[in-house]
Amino acid sequence: MTSLFDSVSFEHGPSMKNRFMLAPLTNQQSHEDGTLSDDEYKWLTMRAEGGFGLTMTCASHVQKIGQGFAGQLGCYDDKHIPGLTRLADGIKKHGSLAIVQLHHAGRRSPKELIGEQPVSSGVDEKMGARAMTTGEVEEMVQAFITAAVRVQKAGFQGVELHGAHDYVLCQFLNGELNQRTDKYGGTLANRMRVILEIIDGIRENTSEDFNVSIRLSPERFGLKTSEMVQVYAALAAGGKLDFIDMSLWDIFKLGADEDFADQRLIDIFANIERGSTKLAVAGKLYATADAQRSVDAGADFVAIGRAAITNHDFPLKSHDPAFVMRSLPVPRADLRAEGLSESFINYMGNWPGFAEAE
């Protein structure tokens, strides 16, 4: 049986000391201008101290127009570098790999937050989004690349592209939404182009030891699982990514698409040839046993989300194979003790049954 406490090596940069990654989690704790707050610093460094081999930030927007939620950590301007430097240092001093998730919300950017009409791969009248021009797509590609260079300058050891959950890169993969007639639309190869250009640009402009990865959704959001299998296989075969982070919502559920209805999501992707590219999985990992089942099924490591909110030291507690996250709803006093600020606790109060009512 594979141990959860084995190290995980990558083609670029340092290894993880174990198979536990802190999933990128929205927490709404940064300042209005995207600079790091003491609250966000505390929340993330507590997880690094709690034993996570890789500590990933929340989604950090690469353009102001791509902001997805209030209190979001920014990486679109050099004014963010001092806070990012502090955060990278705070994570790494606990022996945890420090990674920033690069993000652009696209059509999901609230107009009242960004002060203008949101943009996307295509027109979405319901959400009030317009299609980017080709020039704007090229500017966005460069913004992702520049943000990666910026966070490396701040001391982070890698970046993850947020290509899941109906954010902008996912919106380009969405053939229903992406009806473009330029080089970024039409065939799957064209819809993938924006991702490939970002990856190539980051590799060309960062050091050899810089870790680069992507988060993907396997289904929903206008995505076809059959196409996502092709995307995953192509990205893994490309040799430029260190890992692919599959956000499965429920790791062991069967596929929603008809052609995959008899297959568990984790099996679909774990069984695709991936060479040296590692596979991370996320989705309802609430206990040590869930994490162990995931690596036994072929994942290289696990991304812990809700259980990392309730238990900052989930990896350390997982030396006990019977360990299970705190039961829900969690008392607010316990969440405060776990390093959550009042704004984060209030945000988690939007998730039914998570936090105790006041």
Secondary structure, DSSP 8 states (H G I E B T S, - for coil): ---TTS-B--SSS--BSSSEEE-------S-TTS---HHHHHHHHHHHHTT-SEEEEEEEESSGGG--STT--B-SSGGGHHHHHHHHHHHHTTT-EEEEEEE--GGGS-HHHHSS--EESS-BTTTTBEE--HHHHHHHHHHHHHHHHHHHHTT--EEEEEE-TTSHHHHHH-TTT----STTSSSHHHHHHHHHHHHHHHHHHS-TT-EEEEEE-SSBTTB-HHHHHHHHHHHHHHS--SEEEEE-SSTTSB-SSGGGTTSBHHHHHHTS--TT-EEEEESS--BHHHHHHHHHTT-SEEEE-HHHHH-TTHHHHTTSTT-B---SSB-HHHHHHTT--HHHHHHHTTSTTTB---
